[in-house]
Amino acid sequence: MSRGHFPRRDVKVAPKNKRMKVVFRVERDEETGAYTASWDDPAGGGITTQAETLAELSGAISEAVRCHFADRPSPKVATLHFEHDPELQLA
């Protein structure tokens, strides 16, 4: 790393195994209940995807990351940062 250069916070590289991860911001639409996950790529552009459930959102994020990074090394880990804590309906 060159002097005066700081690592980007939204794409992280673990020094030991060099695994990248991206941090998605997740919001839930109060009217529809759908989840939206977004990530701004420091290189330009980014990813936004949507799903009806958290389980579906996981698959949508995986597919969107695969497509976005089709021509370069892809992150192997995605972290979800919820704008509001999700509630699970138990009954």
Backbone as ProteinMPNN parsed JSONL, in Angstrom:
{"seq_chain_A": "MSRGHFPRRDVKVAPKNKRMKVVFRVERDEETGAYTASWDDPAGGGITTQAETLAELSGAISEAVRCHFADRPSPKVATLHFEHDPELQLA", "coords_chain_A": {"N_chain_A": [[0.845, -1.162, 0.0], [0.636, 2.144, -0.891], [2.095, 5.177, 0.368], [-0.038, 7.401, 2.074], [-2.305, 6.322, 0.969], [-5.428, 5.005, 1.611], [-7.285, 2.144, 2.653], [-10.33, 1.169, 0.986], [-13.543, 1.376, 2.501], [-15.848, -0.009, 1.808], [-15.275, -2.174, 0.225], [-13.626, -4.809, 1.328], [-10.517, -6.35, 2.105], [-9.212, -9.209, 3.414], [-6.132, -9.629, 4.951], [-4.794, -12.146, 5.311], [-5.97, -14.276, 3.721], [-6.839, -12.936, 1.558], [-9.554, -12.545, 0.907], [-12.242, -10.917, -0.456], [-14.919, -8.76, 0.604], [-18.202, -7.387, 0.332], [-20.267, -4.726, 1.495], [-23.583, -4.506, 1.937], [-26.292, -2.219, 2.038], [-29.365, -2.571, 3.558], [-32.788, -2.125, 3.181], [-36.237, -2.033, 4.143], [-39.257, -1.868, 2.455], [-41.938, -0.179, 3.679], [-44.575, -0.203, 2.76], [-44.867, -2.287, 0.803], [-43.408, -4.359, 1.881], [-41.213, -5.499, 0.748], [-37.682, -6.181, 0.406], [-34.815, -4.179, -0.148], [-31.559, -4.191, -1.322], [-28.487, -2.495, -1.464], [-25.37, -1.432, -2.9], [-22.641, 0.652, -3.376], [-20.269, 0.782, -5.823], [-16.918, 1.59, -5.504], [-15.402, 1.849, -7.79], [-17.133, 2.769, -9.615], [-20.556, 2.86, -10.56], [-22.589, 0.247, -9.268], [-24.555, -1.953, -7.175], [-27.935, -2.79, -7.001], [-30.589, -4.546, -5.702], [-33.626, -6.448, -5.282], [-36.063, -8.145, -3.23], [-38.752, -10.251, -2.067], [-38.557, -11.631, 0.365], [-36.189, -12.259, 3.056], [-34.762, -14.595, 2.617], [-34.997, -14.903, -0.172], [-33.681, -12.57, -0.871], [-31.021, -13.097, -0.298], [-30.294, -14.904, -2.356], [-30.73, -13.205, -4.541], [-28.807, -11.221, -4.112], [-26.435, -12.733, -4.328], [-26.544, -13.5, -7.051], [-26.545, -10.952, -8.285], [-24.031, -9.939, -7.496], [-22.343, -11.802, -8.737], [-22.874, -11.222, -11.446], [-22.15, -8.478, -11.59], [-19.42, -8.514, -11.077], [-18.368, -9.94, -13.193], [-16.214, -9.624, -14.947], [-13.955, -9.352, -13.419], [-12.101, -10.116, -10.357], [-14.23, -11.586, -7.955], [-16.009, -10.702, -4.954], [-16.163, -12.859, -2.109], [-17.68, -12.797, 0.109], [-20.549, -11.273, 1.466], [-21.758, -8.704, 3.436], [-24.572, -7.763, 5.337], [-26.035, -4.752, 6.106], [-28.474, -3.593, 8.017], [-30.804, -1.011, 7.768], [-32.874, -0.705, 9.488], [-33.751, -2.795, 12.199], [-34.709, -6.074, 11.343], [-37.852, -7.792, 11.749], [-38.956, -10.939, 12.844], [-41.667, -12.974, 12.067], [-43.179, -15.103, 14.182], [-45.463, -16.564, 14.624]], "CA_chain_A": [[0.0, 0.0, 0.0], [1.474, 3.331, -0.993], [1.957, 6.186, 1.413], [-1.169, 8.295, 1.869], [-3.431, 5.602, 0.393], [-6.185, 4.331, 2.647], [-8.158, 1.123, 2.076], [-11.746, 1.526, 0.883], [-14.303, 0.745, 3.561], [-16.962, -0.8, 1.315], [-14.718, -3.425, -0.312], [-12.581, -5.13, 2.297], [-9.667, -7.494, 1.782], [-8.558, -9.783, 4.58], [-4.743, -9.803, 4.554], [-4.302, -13.518, 5.335], [-6.404, -15.073, 2.577], [-7.219, -11.979, 0.513], [-10.956, -12.688, 0.547], [-12.943, -9.643, -0.467], [-16.33, -8.773, 0.951], [-18.909, -6.145, 0.086], [-21.243, -4.421, 2.535], [-24.835, -4.023, 1.374], [-27.263, -1.514, 2.89], [-30.655, -3.216, 3.332], [-33.953, -1.393, 3.677], [-37.514, -2.706, 3.88], [-40.327, -0.967, 2.054], [-43.029, -0.324, 4.647], [-45.84, -0.455, 2.072], [-44.909, -3.586, 0.127], [-42.712, -5.366, 2.67], [-40.051, -6.001, -0.002], [-36.354, -5.763, 0.857], [-33.916, -3.655, -1.176], [-30.156, -4.18, -0.907], [-27.694, -1.699, -2.4], [-23.947, -1.268, -2.659], [-22.013, 1.551, -4.34], [-18.926, 0.342, -6.189], [-15.984, 2.714, -5.573], [-14.887, 1.945, -9.157], [-18.215, 3.306, -10.436], [-21.741, 2.004, -10.621], [-22.932, -0.417, -8.02], [-25.551, -3.017, -7.236], [-29.193, -2.665, -6.266], [-31.443, -5.694, -5.983], [-34.813, -6.444, -4.435], [-36.725, -9.433, -3.064], [-39.894, -10.226, -1.145], [-38.166, -12.177, 1.663], [-34.746, -12.265, 3.305], [-34.203, -15.78, 1.953], [-34.895, -14.57, -1.593], [-32.7, -11.495, -1.009], [-29.716, -13.744, -0.308], [-30.063, -15.385, -3.712], [-30.669, -12.053, -5.448], [-27.501, -10.586, -3.903], [-25.424, -13.622, -4.911], [-26.629, -13.391, -8.511], [-26.143, -9.604, -8.686], [-22.578, -9.835, -7.313], [-21.737, -12.6, -9.802], [-22.992, -10.477, -12.71], [-21.411, -7.216, -11.51], [-17.983, -8.799, -11.079], [-18.126, -10.965, -14.219], [-14.937, -9.421, -15.642], [-12.884, -9.106, -12.441], [-12.258, -10.984, -9.176], [-15.494, -11.373, -7.253], [-16.008, -10.902, -3.501], [-16.701, -14.147, -1.673], [-18.499, -12.553, 1.296], [-21.366, -10.059, 1.49], [-22.301, -8.38, 4.75], [-25.795, -6.983, 5.244], [-26.215, -3.716, 7.13], [-29.884, -3.231, 8.002], [-31.111, 0.347, 8.202], [-33.759, -0.942, 10.649], [-33.699, -4.209, 12.561], [-35.841, -6.845, 10.826], [-38.642, -8.55, 12.705], [-39.365, -12.256, 12.369], [-42.993, -13.374, 12.496], [-43.036, -16.454, 14.718], [-46.745, -17.27, 14.613]], "C_chain_A": [[0.897, 1.233, 0.0], [1.166, 4.319, 0.109], [0.794, 7.115, 1.071], [-2.381, 7.628, 1.248], [-4.121, 4.819, 1.498], [-7.096, 3.293, 2.012], [-9.602, 1.603, 2.026], [-12.509, 0.749, 1.934], [-15.389, -0.182, 3.036], [-16.531, -2.053, 0.551], [-13.516, -3.739, 0.56], [-11.82, -6.362, 1.858], [-8.994, -7.958, 3.071], [-7.121, -10.102, 4.199], [-4.285, -11.258, 4.46], [-4.695, -14.295, 4.074], [-6.913, -14.218, 1.425], [-8.639, -12.196, 0.01], [-11.625, -11.329, 0.627], [-14.36, -9.834, 0.05], [-16.919, -7.402, 0.641], [-19.964, -5.967, 1.171], [-22.47, -3.796, 1.875], [-25.675, -3.316, 2.435], [-28.63, -2.099, 2.548], [-31.756, -2.379, 3.975], [-35.206, -2.187, 3.33], [-38.551, -1.652, 3.548], [-41.524, -1.207, 2.968], [-44.362, -0.676, 3.975], [-45.92, -1.861, 1.49], [-44.281, -4.709, 0.933], [-41.479, -5.924, 1.982], [-38.757, -5.425, 0.566], [-35.541, -5.277, -0.342], [-32.512, -3.618, -0.602], [-29.371, -3.384, -1.939], [-26.259, -1.564, -1.917], [-23.389, -0.377, -3.754], [-20.579, 1.104, -4.581], [-18.007, 1.559, -6.277], [-15.402, 2.906, -6.979], [-15.926, 2.532, -10.109], [-19.362, 2.329, -10.522], [-22.045, 1.414, -9.266], [-23.975, -1.483, -8.268], [-26.759, -2.586, -6.433], [-30.05, -3.842, -6.682], [-32.563, -5.733, -4.96], [-35.407, -7.835, -4.362], [-37.838, -9.298, -2.029], [-39.522, -10.711, 0.258], [-36.65, -12.091, 1.824], [-34.079, -13.462, 2.64], [-34.02, -15.518, 0.463], [-33.837, -13.493, -1.826], [-31.284, -12.065, -1.067], [-29.361, -14.228, -1.711], [-29.925, -14.25, -4.714], [-29.325, -11.34, -5.332], [-26.398, -11.432, -4.538], [-25.386, -13.49, -6.427], [-26.15, -12.019, -8.986], [-24.633, -9.407, -8.556], [-21.859, -10.603, -8.424], [-21.76, -11.842, -11.13], [-22.138, -9.211, -12.703], [-19.905, -7.423, -11.639], [-17.613, -9.844, -12.125], [-16.752, -10.843, -14.862], [-13.772, -9.111, -14.71], [-13.106, -10.009, -11.232], [-13.489, -10.589, -8.355], [-15.339, -11.545, -5.744], [-16.638, -12.249, -3.16], [-17.637, -14.0, -0.475], [-19.268, -11.254, 1.11], [-21.921, -9.897, 2.899], [-23.535, -7.515, 4.549], [-25.875, -6.02, 6.416], [-27.659, -3.243, 7.025], [-30.067, -1.82, 8.536], [-32.016, 0.302, 9.435], [-33.717, -2.423, 10.942], [-34.918, -4.943, 12.021], [-36.564, -7.562, 11.957], [-39.018, -9.871, 12.077], [-40.752, -12.575, 12.928], [-42.927, -14.843, 12.929], [-44.341, -17.238, 14.71], [-47.706, -16.628, 13.654]], "O_chain_A": [[1.816, 1.337, 0.813], [0.091, 4.286, 0.707], [0.654, 7.559, -0.068], [-3.393, 8.29, 1.017], [-3.482, 4.065, 2.231], [-7.634, 3.534, 0.93], [-10.052, 2.345, 2.9], [-12.175, -0.398, 2.233], [-15.819, -1.076, 3.765], [-17.367, -2.91, 0.263], [-12.513, -3.026, 0.535], [-12.395, -7.302, 1.309], [-8.294, -7.19, 3.73], [-6.902, -10.791, 3.202], [-3.461, -11.577, 3.603], [-3.839, -14.904, 3.432], [-7.374, -14.752, 0.416], [-8.903, -12.048, -1.184], [-11.577, -10.666, 1.664], [-14.931, -10.92, -0.049], [-16.222, -6.388, 0.683], [-20.491, -6.945, 1.702], [-22.401, -2.698, 1.324], [-25.756, -3.76, 3.58], [-29.018, -2.122, 1.379], [-31.672, -1.984, 5.138], [-35.233, -2.923, 2.343], [-38.706, -0.665, 4.269], [-42.058, -2.315, 3.021], [-45.186, -1.374, 4.566], [-46.925, -2.55, 1.663], [-44.58, -5.881, 0.704], [-40.766, -6.74, 2.566], [-38.74, -4.331, 1.129], [-35.573, -5.882, -1.414], [-32.295, -3.077, 0.482], [-29.556, -3.565, -3.142], [-25.97, -1.579, -0.72], [-23.633, -0.621, -4.936], [-19.771, 1.055, -3.654], [-18.286, 2.477, -7.049], [-14.959, 4.003, -7.32], [-15.63, 2.766, -11.28], [-19.161, 1.116, -10.554], [-21.779, 2.031, -8.234], [-24.245, -1.867, -9.406], [-26.628, -2.079, -5.32], [-30.219, -4.108, -7.872], [-32.463, -5.123, -3.896], [-35.283, -8.621, -5.301], [-37.861, -8.362, -1.23], [-40.107, -10.254, 1.24], [-35.922, -11.876, 0.855], [-32.954, -13.355, 2.152], [-32.989, -15.878, -0.105], [-33.168, -13.497, -2.859], [-30.443, -11.56, -1.81], [-28.255, -13.987, -2.194], [-29.103, -14.318, -5.628], [-28.765, -10.902, -6.337], [-25.52, -10.896, -5.215], [-24.311, -13.382, -7.016], [-25.427, -11.928, -9.978], [-24.019, -8.773, -9.414], [-20.881, -10.113, -8.987], [-20.765, -11.829, -11.854], [-21.476, -8.903, -13.694], [-19.206, -6.606, -12.237], [-16.63, -10.564, -11.95], [-16.178, -11.848, -15.28], [-12.72, -8.657, -15.159], [-14.174, -10.604, -11.091], [-13.739, -9.41, -8.104], [-14.616, -12.436, -5.296], [-17.542, -12.713, -3.854], [-18.308, -14.955, -0.086], [-18.714, -10.255, 0.652], [-22.48, -10.831, 3.475], [-23.545, -6.633, 3.69], [-25.792, -6.426, 7.576], [-28.029, -2.572, 6.061], [-29.562, -1.471, 9.603], [-31.932, 1.163, 10.311], [-33.653, -3.231, 10.016], [-36.045, -4.489, 12.215], [-35.972, -7.895, 12.984], [-39.365, -9.921, 10.897], [-40.98, -12.457, 14.132], [-42.646, -15.72, 12.112], [-44.317, -18.467, 14.783], [-48.839, -17.09, 13.513]]}, "name": "protein", "num_of_chains": 1, "seq": "MSRGHFPRRDVKVAPKNKRMKVVFRVERDEETGAYTASWDDPAGGGITTQAETLAELSGAISEAVRCHFADRPSPKVATLHFEHDPELQLA"}
